[in-house]
Amino acid sequence: MASQNRKPGVSQYGSVDPAPAQPKGSVQSWSSTLCDESLPMFQRMRSVFSLRNHGSDEACLALCTGFDASSALLRHELAYVLGQMQNDVALPALIDRLADEKEHIMVRHEAAEALGAIGNLDAKPVLEQFLGDENPEVSESCEVAIDLLNWCATPEWEKAEW
């Protein structure tokens, strides 16, 4: 009966993830699972969080390959965890997701927020480009991301005024 009361744990990123990371594995095995469309979504999501927790450039790039997935939910989650990782190697893939007007709105919104979360000012011109996007989910996410980048670039003594 104790297992009925068990709750998901908090990750090293301070989030409660929709699937627990796998304690053992490799970037190659997790990447293979992530990209295998025949596997259950829960299993694929476990690989997402395993790769995120690994934290390496290699793991980050493996997550970026997942943007070829047919599931918009999975692509959204990929953008979210790439933002958590704050790794600059994800910038090109996230910019591609944001710029793809055929991409699901949920993915574009999350890509914009991830670009802000990474904190690299190189993303600012791309975010500014989509401030006028016809979809408020995208334009408002770009606005928030730009504000975050500006806040990060603000000297500490000025941040209290934000």
DSSP file (Angstrom, degrees, kcal/mol; ACC not computed):
  #  RESIDUE AA STRUCTURE BP1 BP2  ACC     N-H-->O    O-->H-N    N-H-->O    O-->H-N    TCO  KAPPA ALPHA  PHI   PSI    X-CA   Y-CA   Z-CA
    1    1 A M    >>        0   0    0      0, 0.0     3,-1.2     0, 0.0     4,-0.6   0.000 360.0 360.0 360.0 -25.6    0.0    0.0    0.0
    2    2 A A  G >4  +     0   0    0      1,-0.3     3,-1.1     2,-0.2     4,-0.3   0.833 360.0  62.2 -62.1 -31.7    2.9    2.4    0.6
    3    3 A S  G >4 S+     0   0    0      1,-0.3     3,-0.8     2,-0.2    -1,-0.3   0.767  92.8  64.5 -67.6 -23.0    3.6    2.5   -3.2
    4    4 A Q  G <4 S+     0   0    0     -3,-1.2    -1,-0.3     1,-0.2    -2,-0.2   0.780 104.6  46.3 -67.6 -25.2    0.1    4.0   -3.7
    5    5 A N  G << S+     0   0    0     -3,-1.1    -1,-0.2    -4,-0.6    -2,-0.2   0.409  85.2 118.8 -97.1   0.7    1.2    7.1   -1.8
    6    6 A R    <   -     0   0    0     -3,-0.8    -3,-0.0    -4,-0.3     3,-0.0  -0.450  47.2-161.2 -70.8 139.0    4.6    7.5   -3.5
    7    7 A K        -     0   0    0     -2,-0.1    -2,-0.1     1,-0.1    -1,-0.0  -0.855  28.3 -91.1-118.6 155.0    5.0   10.8   -5.4
    8    8 A P        -     0   0    0      0, 0.0     2,-0.1     0, 0.0    -1,-0.1  -0.324  48.0-119.5 -60.6 147.1    7.4   11.7   -8.1
    9    9 A G        -     0   0    0      1,-0.1     8,-0.5     8,-0.0     2,-0.4  -0.360  23.5-100.7 -84.6 167.7   10.6   13.2   -6.8
   10   10 A V  B     -A   16   0A   0      6,-0.2     6,-0.2    -2,-0.1    -1,-0.1  -0.759  40.0-130.2 -89.3 131.7   12.1   16.7   -7.5
   11   11 A S    >   -     0   0    0      4,-3.5     3,-2.0    -2,-0.4    -1,-0.1  -0.158  28.5 -98.3 -75.9 172.5   14.8   16.7  -10.1
   12   12 A Q  T 3  S+     0   0    0      1,-0.3    -1,-0.1     2,-0.1    -2,-0.0   0.637 126.2  59.8 -64.6 -12.9   18.2   18.3   -9.8
   13   13 A Y  T 3  S-     0   0    0      2,-0.2    -1,-0.3     0, 0.0     3,-0.1   0.348 120.1-109.5 -95.5   3.8   16.6   21.2  -11.8
   14   14 A G  S <  S+     0   0    0     -3,-2.0     2,-0.3     1,-0.3    -2,-0.1   0.603  80.8 118.6  80.6  11.8   14.0   21.8   -9.1
   15   15 A S        -     0   0    0     -6,-0.0    -4,-3.5     0, 0.0     2,-0.8  -0.781  66.3-129.4-110.3 154.1   11.1   20.4  -11.2
   16   16 A V  B     -A   10   0A   0     -2,-0.3    -6,-0.2    -6,-0.2    -7,-0.0  -0.914  37.5-147.9 -97.0 111.1    8.8   17.5  -10.8
   17   17 A D        -     0   0    0     -2,-0.8    -8,-0.0    -8,-0.5     4,-0.0  -0.459  17.8-125.3 -85.4 151.5    9.1   15.8  -14.2
   18   18 A P  S    S+     0   0    0      0, 0.0    -1,-0.1     0, 0.0    28,-0.1   0.578 100.6  25.1 -72.5  -7.6    6.3   13.9  -15.9
   19   19 A A  S    S-     0   0    0     26,-0.2     2,-0.1    27,-0.1    30,-0.1  -0.950  89.9-114.2-152.9 134.8    8.6   10.8  -16.1
   20   20 A P        -     0   0    0      0, 0.0    30,-0.2     0, 0.0    29,-0.1  -0.438  34.2-110.5 -73.3 142.0   11.6    9.9  -13.9
   21   21 A A        -     0   0    0     28,-0.2    26,-0.1    -2,-0.1    25,-0.1  -0.304  35.3-106.9 -62.4 152.1   15.0    9.9  -15.4
   22   22 A Q        -     0   0    0     24,-0.7    -1,-0.1     1,-0.1     8,-0.0  -0.704  19.7-144.0 -83.4 132.4   16.6    6.4  -15.8
   23   23 A P  S    S+     0   0    0      0, 0.0     2,-0.4     0, 0.0    -1,-0.1   0.751  82.4  37.2 -70.6 -22.1   19.4    5.9  -13.3
   24   24 A K  S    S+     0   0    0      2,-0.0     2,-0.3    -3,-0.0    26,-0.0  -0.957  80.0  78.6-131.5 149.6   21.5    3.9  -15.7
   25   25 A G        -     0   0    0     -2,-0.4     2,-0.3    25,-0.0     3,-0.1  -0.932  59.1 -95.3 149.7-169.9   22.2    4.2  -19.4
   26   26 A S     >  -     0   0    0     -2,-0.3     4,-2.9     1,-0.1     5,-0.3  -0.921  31.9-107.2-138.9 162.9   24.2    6.2  -21.9
   27   27 A V  H  > S+     0   0    0     -2,-0.3     4,-2.5     1,-0.2     5,-0.2   0.908 121.3  51.6 -56.7 -41.5   23.7    9.1  -24.2
   28   28 A Q  H  > S+     0   0    0      2,-0.2     4,-2.1     1,-0.2    -1,-0.2   0.928 112.2  43.8 -63.9 -45.8   23.6    6.8  -27.1
   29   29 A S  H  > S+     0   0    0      2,-0.2     4,-2.1     1,-0.2    -2,-0.2   0.910 115.7  47.5 -69.0 -40.8   21.0    4.4  -25.6
   30   30 A W  H  X S+     0   0    0     -4,-2.9     4,-2.8     2,-0.2    -1,-0.2   0.901 111.9  50.9 -66.0 -39.5   18.8    7.3  -24.3
   31   31 A S  H  X S+     0   0    0     -4,-2.5     4,-1.9    -5,-0.3    -2,-0.2   0.904 109.3  51.0 -62.9 -41.6   19.0    9.0  -27.7
   32   32 A S  H  X S+     0   0    0     -4,-2.1     4,-0.5    -5,-0.2    -1,-0.2   0.911 112.5  45.9 -61.9 -43.6   18.0    5.8  -29.5
   33   33 A T  H >< S+     0   0    0     -4,-2.1     3,-1.1     1,-0.2    -2,-0.2   0.916 109.6  55.1 -65.6 -44.3   15.0    5.5  -27.1
   34   34 A L  H 3< S+     0   0    0     -4,-2.8    -1,-0.2     1,-0.2    -2,-0.2   0.884 112.2  43.0 -55.1 -41.5   14.0    9.1  -27.6
   35   35 A C  H 3< S+     0   0    0     -4,-1.9     2,-1.1    -5,-0.2    -1,-0.2   0.473  86.5 103.3 -89.0  -2.4   13.9    8.8  -31.4
   36   36 A D    X<  -     0   0    0     -3,-1.1     3,-1.7    -4,-0.5     8,-0.1  -0.698  50.0-170.8 -87.6  99.5   12.1    5.4  -31.5
   37   37 A E  T 3  S+     0   0    0     -2,-1.1    -1,-0.2     1,-0.3     4,-0.1   0.632  79.9  66.3 -65.3 -14.8    8.5    6.3  -32.4
   38   38 A S  T 3  S+     0   0    0      2,-0.1    -1,-0.3    -3,-0.1     3,-0.1   0.636  85.8  88.6 -82.8 -12.4    7.3    2.7  -31.7
   39   39 A L  S <  S-     0   0    0     -3,-1.7     5,-0.0    -6,-0.2    -6,-0.0  -0.488  91.7 -91.4 -85.6 154.9    8.1    3.0  -27.9
   40   40 A P     >  -     0   0    0      0, 0.0     4,-1.9     0, 0.0     3,-0.3  -0.310  33.5-120.1 -61.4 147.3    5.6    4.3  -25.4
   41   41 A M  H  > S+     0   0    0      1,-0.2     4,-2.9     2,-0.2     5,-0.2   0.859 111.6  59.4 -57.9 -38.2    5.7    8.0  -24.7
   42   42 A F  H  > S+     0   0    0      1,-0.2     4,-2.0     2,-0.2    -1,-0.2   0.919 106.4  47.1 -59.0 -44.1    6.5    7.5  -21.0
   43   43 A Q  H  > S+     0   0    0     -3,-0.3     4,-1.4     2,-0.2    -1,-0.2   0.904 113.1  48.6 -64.6 -42.0    9.7    5.5  -21.9
   44   44 A R  H  X S+     0   0    0     -4,-1.9     4,-1.6     1,-0.2    -2,-0.2   0.887 109.9  52.3 -66.1 -38.8   10.7    8.2  -24.4
   45   45 A M  H  X S+     0   0    0     -4,-2.9     4,-2.1     1,-0.2     5,-0.2   0.859 102.9  58.3 -66.8 -34.7   10.1   10.9  -21.8
   46   46 A R  H  X S+     0   0    0     -4,-2.0     4,-1.9     1,-0.2   -24,-0.7   0.897 105.8  50.3 -59.8 -38.2   12.3    9.1  -19.4
   47   47 A S  H  X S+     0   0    0     -4,-1.4     4,-2.7     2,-0.2     5,-0.2   0.874 105.1  57.3 -67.7 -36.2   15.1    9.3  -21.9
   48   48 A V  H  X S+     0   0    0     -4,-1.6     4,-2.4     1,-0.2    -2,-0.2   0.947 111.5  41.4 -56.7 -48.6   14.5   13.0  -22.3
   49   49 A F  H  X S+     0   0    0     -4,-2.1     4,-2.4     2,-0.2    -1,-0.2   0.798 111.9  55.4 -75.2 -27.0   15.0   13.6  -18.6
   50   50 A S  H  X S+     0   0    0     -4,-1.9     4,-1.8    -5,-0.2    -1,-0.2   0.927 110.5  45.8 -66.1 -44.6   18.0   11.2  -18.5
   51   51 A L  H  X S+     0   0    0     -4,-2.7     4,-1.8     2,-0.2     5,-0.3   0.919 112.4  51.2 -64.3 -43.6   19.7   13.2  -21.2
   52   52 A R  H  < S+     0   0    0     -4,-2.4    -2,-0.2    -5,-0.2    -1,-0.2   0.943 110.7  48.2 -57.8 -47.3   18.9   16.5  -19.5
   53   53 A N  H  < S+     0   0    0     -4,-2.4    -1,-0.2     1,-0.2    -2,-0.2   0.817 102.8  61.9 -66.4 -29.9   20.3   15.2  -16.2
   54   54 A H  H  < S-     0   0    0     -4,-1.8    -1,-0.2    -5,-0.1    -2,-0.2   0.932  86.5-168.7 -59.7 -44.9   23.5   14.0  -18.0
   55   55 A G     <  +     0   0    0     -4,-1.8    -1,-0.1     1,-0.2    -3,-0.1   0.382  30.7 133.2  80.6  -3.4   24.0   17.6  -18.9
   56   56 A S  S  > S-     0   0    0     -5,-0.3     4,-2.3     1,-0.1    -1,-0.2  -0.277  70.1-112.3 -79.3 165.6   26.8   17.3  -21.5
   57   57 A D  H  > S+     0   0    0      1,-0.2     4,-2.7     2,-0.2     5,-0.2   0.900 120.9  55.3 -58.8 -40.6   26.9   18.9  -24.9
   58   58 A E  H  > S+     0   0    0      1,-0.2     4,-2.0     2,-0.2    -1,-0.2   0.912 108.8  46.2 -59.9 -43.9   26.5   15.5  -26.4
   59   59 A A  H  > S+     0   0    0      2,-0.2     4,-2.1     1,-0.2    -1,-0.2   0.890 111.6  52.4 -66.3 -39.5   23.3   14.9  -24.4
   60   60 A C  H  X S+     0   0    0     -4,-2.3     4,-1.8     1,-0.2    -2,-0.2   0.922 110.5  47.0 -62.8 -44.6   22.1   18.4  -25.4
   61   61 A L  H  X S+     0   0    0     -4,-2.7     4,-1.3     1,-0.2    -1,-0.2   0.859 108.7  55.6 -66.1 -35.0   22.6   17.7  -29.1
   62   62 A A  H  X S+     0   0    0     -4,-2.0     4,-0.6    -5,-0.2     3,-0.3   0.902 106.3  51.4 -63.2 -40.4   20.9   14.3  -28.7
   63   63 A L  H >< S+     0   0    0     -4,-2.1     3,-1.2     1,-0.2     4,-0.2   0.894 104.5  57.6 -61.9 -39.2   17.9   16.1  -27.3
   64   64 A C  H >< S+     0   0    0     -4,-1.8     3,-1.5     1,-0.3    -1,-0.2   0.822  97.5  61.0 -62.4 -31.0   17.9   18.4  -30.3
   65   65 A T  H >< S+     0   0    0     -4,-1.3     3,-1.3    -3,-0.3    -1,-0.3   0.755  90.5  71.4 -67.4 -21.4   17.7   15.4  -32.7
   66   66 A G  G X< S+     0   0    0     -3,-1.2     3,-2.3    -4,-0.6    -1,-0.3   0.616  71.6  86.2 -69.4 -12.2   14.3   14.6  -31.0
   67   67 A F  G <  S+     0   0    0     -3,-1.5    -1,-0.3     1,-0.3    -2,-0.1   0.594  77.0  69.6 -66.6  -7.0   12.8   17.6  -32.7
   68   68 A D  G <  S+     0   0    0     -3,-1.3    -1,-0.3    -4,-0.1    -2,-0.1   0.506  76.1 118.6 -82.4  -4.8   12.1   15.3  -35.6
   69   69 A A    <   -     0   0    0     -3,-2.3     6,-0.1     1,-0.1   -34,-0.1  -0.232  68.6-134.8 -62.7 149.4    9.5   13.4  -33.5
   70   70 A S  S    S+     0   0    0      4,-0.0     2,-0.6     5,-0.0    -1,-0.1   0.717  81.8  91.7 -75.9 -20.9    5.9   13.4  -34.7
   71   71 A S     >  -     0   0    0      1,-0.2     4,-2.1     2,-0.0     5,-0.1  -0.656  58.1-163.9 -83.2 118.5    4.6   14.2  -31.2
   72   72 A A  H  > S+     0   0    0     -2,-0.6     4,-2.6     2,-0.2     5,-0.2   0.851  93.1  58.6 -65.3 -34.1    4.2   18.0  -30.5
   73   73 A L  H  > S+     0   0    0      2,-0.2     4,-2.3     1,-0.2    -1,-0.2   0.934 107.5  45.2 -60.0 -46.2    4.1   17.1  -26.8
   74   74 A L  H  > S+     0   0    0      2,-0.2     4,-2.4     1,-0.2    -2,-0.2   0.915 112.4  50.6 -65.1 -43.0    7.5   15.6  -27.0
   75   75 A R  H  X S+     0   0    0     -4,-2.1     4,-2.1     1,-0.2    -1,-0.2   0.891 110.1  51.5 -62.8 -38.3    8.9   18.4  -29.0
   76   76 A H  H  X S+     0   0    0     -4,-2.6     4,-2.2     2,-0.2    -1,-0.2   0.930 109.9  48.7 -60.9 -46.3    7.5   20.9  -26.5
   77   77 A E  H  X S+     0   0    0     -4,-2.3     4,-2.6     1,-0.2     5,-0.2   0.875 107.8  55.5 -64.4 -36.9    9.1   18.9  -23.6
   78   78 A L  H  X S+     0   0    0     -4,-2.4     4,-2.2     1,-0.2    -1,-0.2   0.935 108.1  47.8 -59.9 -46.5   12.4   18.9  -25.5
   79   79 A A  H  X S+     0   0    0     -4,-2.1     4,-1.8     1,-0.2    -2,-0.2   0.913 111.2  52.5 -61.3 -41.4   12.4   22.7  -25.8
   80   80 A Y  H  X S+     0   0    0     -4,-2.2     4,-1.8     1,-0.2    -2,-0.2   0.944 111.7  43.6 -59.8 -49.7   11.5   23.0  -22.1
   81   81 A V  H  X S+     0   0    0     -4,-2.6     4,-2.3     1,-0.2    -1,-0.2   0.835 108.8  57.9 -70.3 -30.4   14.4   20.8  -20.9
   82   82 A L  H  X>S+     0   0    0     -4,-2.2     4,-1.2    -5,-0.2     5,-0.7   0.879 106.7  50.0 -65.3 -35.4   16.9   22.5  -23.3
   83   83 A G  H  <5S+     0   0    0     -4,-1.8     3,-0.3     2,-0.2    -2,-0.2   0.898 109.3  51.3 -65.3 -40.5   15.9   25.8  -21.5
   84   84 A Q  H  <5S+     0   0    0     -4,-1.8    -2,-0.2     1,-0.2    -1,-0.2   0.891 106.8  54.0 -61.8 -39.2   16.6   24.1  -18.2
   85   85 A M  H  <5S-     0   0    0     -4,-2.3    -1,-0.2    -5,-0.1    -2,-0.2   0.789  89.8-154.2 -68.5 -27.5   20.0   22.9  -19.4
   86   86 A Q  T  <5 +     0   0    0     -4,-1.2     2,-0.5    -3,-0.3    -3,-0.1   0.883  36.2 154.3  54.7  43.4   21.0   26.5  -20.3
   87   87 A N    > < -     0   0    0     -5,-0.7     3,-1.9     1,-0.1     4,-0.2  -0.905  44.2-145.9-108.2 123.7   23.5   25.1  -22.9
   88   88 A D  G >  S+     0   0    0     -2,-0.5     3,-1.7     1,-0.3    -1,-0.1   0.713  92.1  75.7 -60.3 -22.0   24.3   27.4  -25.9
   89   89 A V  G 3  S+     0   0    0      1,-0.3     4,-0.4     2,-0.1    -1,-0.3   0.714  89.9  60.0 -66.0 -15.9   24.7   24.4  -28.2
   90   90 A A  G <> S+     0   0    0     -3,-1.9     4,-2.4     1,-0.2     5,-0.3   0.596  78.7  92.3 -84.1 -11.2   20.9   24.2  -28.2
   91   91 A L  H <> S+     0   0    0     -3,-1.7     4,-2.8     1,-0.2     5,-0.3   0.908  83.2  48.9 -53.8 -51.1   20.4   27.7  -29.7
   92   92 A P  H  > S+     0   0    0      0, 0.0     4,-2.2     0, 0.0    -1,-0.2   0.912 113.5  46.6 -58.7 -42.0   20.3   26.7  -33.4
   93   93 A A  H  > S+     0   0    0     -4,-0.4     4,-1.9     2,-0.2    -2,-0.2   0.903 114.4  47.2 -66.8 -40.4   17.7   24.0  -32.8
   94   94 A L  H  X S+     0   0    0     -4,-2.4     4,-2.5     2,-0.2    -1,-0.2   0.888 110.6  51.9 -69.2 -38.2   15.5   26.2  -30.7
   95   95 A I  H  X S+     0   0    0     -4,-2.8     4,-2.6    -5,-0.3    -2,-0.2   0.912 108.5  52.2 -62.7 -41.8   15.8   29.1  -33.1
   96   96 A D  H  X S+     0   0    0     -4,-2.2     4,-1.3    -5,-0.3    -2,-0.2   0.908 110.0  48.4 -59.7 -42.7   14.7   26.7  -35.9
   97   97 A R  H  < S+     0   0    0     -4,-1.9     3,-0.3     1,-0.2    -2,-0.2   0.925 113.5  46.5 -65.3 -44.4   11.6   25.6  -33.8
   98   98 A L  H  < S+     0   0    0     -4,-2.5    -2,-0.2     1,-0.2    -1,-0.2   0.908 114.2  47.7 -63.1 -41.9   10.6   29.2  -33.1
   99   99 A A  H  < S+     0   0    0     -4,-2.6     2,-1.1    -5,-0.2    -1,-0.2   0.682  87.2  95.6 -76.4 -18.4   11.1   30.3  -36.7
  100  100 A D    ><  -     0   0    0     -4,-1.3     3,-1.8    -3,-0.3     8,-0.1  -0.623  55.1-169.5 -79.6 101.5    9.1   27.4  -38.2
  101  101 A E  T 3  S+     0   0    0     -2,-1.1    -1,-0.2     1,-0.3     4,-0.1   0.619  85.4  59.6 -69.6 -11.0    5.7   28.8  -38.7
  102  102 A K  T 3  S+     0   0    0      2,-0.1    -1,-0.3    -3,-0.0     3,-0.1   0.562  84.5 104.8 -88.4 -10.5    4.4   25.3  -39.4
  103  103 A E  S <  S-     0   0    0     -3,-1.8     5,-0.0    -6,-0.2   -31,-0.0  -0.366  89.4 -88.5 -69.1 149.8    5.5   24.1  -36.0
  104  104 A H    >>  -     0   0    0      1,-0.1     4,-2.2    -2,-0.1     3,-0.8  -0.313  34.4-123.9 -57.8 139.3    2.9   23.5  -33.3
  105  105 A I  H 3> S+     0   0    0      1,-0.3     4,-2.6     2,-0.2     5,-0.2   0.841 110.3  57.9 -56.3 -37.6    2.2   26.7  -31.3
  106  106 A M  H 3> S+     0   0    0      1,-0.2     4,-1.8     2,-0.2    -1,-0.3   0.861 108.6  45.9 -63.0 -36.2    3.0   25.0  -28.0
  107  107 A V  H <> S+     0   0    0     -3,-0.8     4,-2.5     2,-0.2    -2,-0.2   0.906 112.1  49.9 -74.3 -42.8    6.5   24.1  -29.3
  108  108 A R  H  X S+     0   0    0     -4,-2.2     4,-2.1     2,-0.2    -2,-0.2   0.918 111.1  50.2 -62.2 -43.2    7.2   27.6  -30.7
  109  109 A H  H  X S+     0   0    0     -4,-2.6     4,-2.1     1,-0.2    -1,-0.2   0.930 112.9  45.6 -59.6 -46.4    6.1   29.2  -27.4
  110  110 A E  H  X S+     0   0    0     -4,-1.8     4,-2.5     1,-0.2    -1,-0.2   0.856 109.3  55.3 -69.7 -34.1    8.4   26.8  -25.4
  111  111 A A  H  X S+     0   0    0     -4,-2.5     4,-2.2     2,-0.2    -1,-0.2   0.909 108.0  49.9 -62.8 -41.5   11.3   27.4  -27.8
  112  112 A A  H  X S+     0   0    0     -4,-2.1     4,-1.6     1,-0.2    -2,-0.2   0.940 112.1  46.5 -62.0 -47.0   11.0   31.1  -27.3
  113  113 A E  H  X S+     0   0    0     -4,-2.1     4,-2.4     1,-0.2    -1,-0.2   0.881 110.9  53.0 -64.0 -37.2   11.0   30.8  -23.5
  114  114 A A  H  X S+     0   0    0     -4,-2.5     4,-2.2     1,-0.2    -1,-0.2   0.889 104.0  56.2 -64.8 -38.9   13.9   28.4  -23.7
  115  115 A L  H  X>S+     0   0    0     -4,-2.2     4,-0.8     1,-0.2     5,-0.5   0.890 110.7  45.0 -60.7 -38.1   15.9   30.9  -25.7
  116  116 A G  H ><5S+     0   0    0     -4,-1.6     3,-0.6     1,-0.2    -2,-0.2   0.909 110.5  53.9 -68.5 -41.9   15.4   33.4  -22.9
  117  117 A A  H 3<5S+     0   0    0     -4,-2.4    -2,-0.2     1,-0.2    -1,-0.2   0.826  99.4  61.3 -64.6 -31.9   16.2   30.8  -20.2
  118  118 A I  H 3<5S-     0   0    0     -4,-2.2    -1,-0.2    -5,-0.1    -2,-0.2   0.861  97.4-145.7 -64.2 -33.3   19.5   30.0  -21.8
  119  119 A G  T <<5 +     0   0    0     -4,-0.8     2,-0.6    -3,-0.6    -3,-0.1   0.641  46.1 141.8  83.5  14.1   20.5   33.6  -21.2
  120  120 A N    > < -     0   0    0     -5,-0.5     3,-2.1     1,-0.1    -1,-0.2  -0.817  45.9-148.8 -94.1 120.0   22.6   34.1  -24.3
  121  121 A L  G >  S+     0   0    0     -2,-0.6     3,-1.4     1,-0.3    -1,-0.1   0.647  89.2  80.7 -63.6 -14.5   22.1   37.6  -25.8
  122  122 A D  G 3  S+     0   0    0      1,-0.3     4,-0.4     2,-0.1    -1,-0.3   0.738  87.7  58.5 -61.9 -20.8   22.7   36.2  -29.3
  123  123 A A  G <> S+     0   0    0     -3,-2.1     4,-2.3    -8,-0.2     3,-0.3   0.648  82.5  86.4 -81.4 -15.2   19.1   35.0  -29.2
  124  124 A K  H <> S+     0   0    0     -3,-1.4     4,-2.7    -4,-0.2     5,-0.2   0.887  84.0  51.8 -59.0 -45.8   17.7   38.5  -28.8
  125  125 A P  H  > S+     0   0    0      0, 0.0     4,-1.6     0, 0.0    -1,-0.2   0.885 111.8  48.1 -60.6 -35.9   17.5   39.5  -32.5
  126  126 A V  H  > S+     0   0    0     -4,-0.4     4,-1.0    -3,-0.3    -2,-0.2   0.925 111.8  48.9 -68.6 -43.9   15.6   36.3  -33.3
  127  127 A L  H >< S+     0   0    0     -4,-2.3     3,-0.7     1,-0.2    -1,-0.2   0.903 109.7  52.5 -61.3 -40.9   13.2   36.8  -30.4
  128  128 A E  H >< S+     0   0    0     -4,-2.7     3,-1.3     1,-0.2     4,-0.3   0.858 101.6  61.5 -62.9 -34.5   12.7   40.4  -31.5
  129  129 A Q  H 3< S+     0   0    0     -4,-1.6     3,-0.4     1,-0.3    -1,-0.2   0.813 108.0  43.1 -60.2 -31.1   11.9   39.2  -35.0
  130  130 A F  T X< S+     0   0    0     -4,-1.0     3,-1.6    -3,-0.7    -1,-0.3   0.253  80.1 101.6-104.5  12.3    8.9   37.2  -33.6
  131  131 A L  T <  S+     0   0    0     -3,-1.3    -1,-0.2     1,-0.3    -2,-0.1   0.814  88.0  47.1 -61.4 -28.9    7.5   39.9  -31.3
  132  132 A G  T 3  S+     0   0    0     -3,-0.4    -1,-0.3    -4,-0.3    -2,-0.1   0.204  80.9 143.4 -98.0  15.8    4.9   40.7  -33.9
  133  133 A D    <   -     0   0    0     -3,-1.6     6,-0.2     1,-0.2     7,-0.1  -0.248  58.3-126.4 -56.6 142.2    4.0   37.0  -34.5
  134  134 A E  S    S+     0   0    0      4,-0.1    -1,-0.2     5,-0.1     3,-0.1   0.714  94.4  78.3 -65.2 -19.8    0.2   36.6  -35.2
  135  135 A N  S >> S-     0   0    0      1,-0.2     4,-2.6     2,-0.0     3,-1.1  -0.818  71.1-154.6 -93.1 115.6    0.0   34.0  -32.4
  136  136 A P  H 3> S+     0   0    0      0, 0.0     4,-2.6     0, 0.0     5,-0.4   0.816  93.6  63.8 -60.3 -28.8    0.0   35.7  -29.0
  137  137 A E  H 3> S+     0   0    0      2,-0.2     4,-0.8     1,-0.2     5,-0.0   0.875 111.9  36.7 -61.3 -34.7    1.4   32.6  -27.4
  138  138 A V  H <> S+     0   0    0     -3,-1.1     4,-2.4     2,-0.2     5,-0.2   0.934 118.7  46.6 -80.9 -51.8    4.5   33.1  -29.5
  139  139 A S  H  X S+     0   0    0     -4,-2.6     4,-2.1     1,-0.2    -2,-0.2   0.905 115.3  46.4 -61.5 -42.1    4.8   36.9  -29.5
  140  140 A E  H  X S+     0   0    0     -4,-2.6     4,-2.4    -5,-0.2    -1,-0.2   0.861 111.0  52.5 -69.5 -34.6    4.2   37.1  -25.7
  141  141 A S  H  X S+     0   0    0     -4,-0.8     4,-2.4    -5,-0.4    -1,-0.2   0.884 109.3  50.0 -66.5 -37.5    6.7   34.3  -25.1
  142  142 A C  H  X S+     0   0    0     -4,-2.4     4,-2.7   -12,-0.2    -2,-0.2   0.905 109.4  51.9 -64.6 -41.0    9.2   36.3  -27.1
  143  143 A E  H  X S+     0   0    0     -4,-2.1     4,-2.4     2,-0.2    -2,-0.2   0.930 111.5  46.1 -61.0 -45.7    8.5   39.4  -25.1
  144  144 A V  H  X S+     0   0    0     -4,-2.4     4,-2.3     2,-0.2    -1,-0.2   0.916 112.7  50.5 -63.2 -42.8    9.0   37.5  -21.8
  145  145 A A  H  X S+     0   0    0     -4,-2.4     4,-2.5     2,-0.2    -2,-0.2   0.902 110.7  48.7 -63.8 -41.7   12.2   36.0  -23.1
  146  146 A I  H  X S+     0   0    0     -4,-2.7     4,-2.8     2,-0.2     5,-0.2   0.921 110.3  51.4 -64.3 -43.6   13.6   39.3  -24.2
  147  147 A D  H  X S+     0   0    0     -4,-2.4     4,-2.7    -5,-0.2    -2,-0.2   0.899 109.9  50.1 -59.6 -40.0   12.7   40.8  -20.8
  148  148 A L  H  X S+     0   0    0     -4,-2.3     4,-2.7     2,-0.2    -2,-0.2   0.930 110.7  48.7 -64.2 -45.1   14.6   38.0  -19.1
  149  149 A L  H  X S+     0   0    0     -4,-2.5     4,-1.6     1,-0.2    -2,-0.2   0.918 113.3  47.6 -60.9 -42.7   17.6   38.5  -21.3
  150  150 A N  H  X S+     0   0    0     -4,-2.8     4,-0.5     2,-0.2    -2,-0.2   0.908 111.3  50.4 -64.1 -41.4   17.5   42.2  -20.6
  151  151 A W  H >< S+     0   0    0     -4,-2.7     3,-1.1     1,-0.2    -2,-0.2   0.915 109.2  51.4 -62.7 -42.2   17.2   41.6  -16.9
  152  152 A C  H 3< S+     0   0    0     -4,-2.7    -1,-0.2     1,-0.3    -2,-0.2   0.830 110.0  50.1 -63.5 -31.4   20.1   39.2  -16.9
  153  153 A A  H 3< S+     0   0    0     -4,-1.6    -1,-0.3    -5,-0.2    -2,-0.2   0.501  91.4 100.9 -85.2  -4.2   22.2   41.9  -18.7
  154  154 A T  S << S-     0   0    0     -3,-1.1     5,-0.1    -4,-0.5    -3,-0.0  -0.630  84.4-105.5 -83.7 136.6   21.3   44.5  -16.1
  155  155 A P    >>  -     0   0    0      0, 0.0     3,-1.8     0, 0.0     4,-1.0  -0.281  31.9-114.8 -57.0 146.0   23.8   45.3  -13.3
  156  156 A E  H >> S+     0   0    0      1,-0.3     3,-0.8     2,-0.2     4,-0.5   0.851 113.9  58.9 -52.8 -40.0   22.8   43.8  -10.0
  157  157 A W  H 34 S+     0   0    0      1,-0.2    -1,-0.3     2,-0.2     3,-0.2   0.732 108.0  46.9 -68.0 -19.9   22.2   47.2   -8.3
  158  158 A E  H X4 S+     0   0    0     -3,-1.8     3,-1.6     1,-0.2     4,-0.3   0.636  90.5  82.1 -92.3 -15.6   19.6   48.1  -11.0
  159  159 A K  H X< S+     0   0    0     -4,-1.0     3,-1.5    -3,-0.8    -2,-0.2   0.777  78.8  67.0 -64.4 -27.3   17.7   44.8  -10.8
  160  160 A A  T 3< S+     0   0    0     -4,-0.5    -1,-0.3     1,-0.3    -2,-0.1   0.769  94.9  59.5 -64.0 -24.3   15.7   45.9   -7.8
  161  161 A E  T <         0   0    0     -3,-1.6    -1,-0.3     1,-0.2    -2,-0.2   0.603 360.0 360.0 -80.2 -11.4   14.0   48.5  -10.0
  162  162 A W    <         0   0    0     -3,-1.5    -1,-0.2    -4,-0.3    -2,-0.1   0.504 360.0 360.0 -70.9 360.0   12.6   45.9  -12.4
